[in-house]
């Protein structure tokens, strides 16, 4: 038994030393998503409003999940998807429209 243990240990030692040290592949860059402020989901499209570095950015996907617009400005959303832009405008609360009773 002692001889068997010695041969196994020797085999493991030589097997471990024989392996060459290969460099590991660099990690893939994972694009971090922007923080989501709001997501409006309809039957045909999803509008996602995210917090960008210079303010809100807008992304649109169809029902199949295909991206139609990615991280665009409000103006670009208005030009490319006027229906969604209009829905967004009618859904935003405006403090000037609120009558303040004293």
Buried (B, 14 or more C-beta within 10 A) or exposed (E): EEEEEEEEEEEEEEEEEEEEEEEEEEEEEEEEEBEEEEEBEEEEBBBBBBEBEEEBBBBBBEEEEEEBBEEBBBEBBBEBBEEBBEBBEEEEEEEEEEEEEE
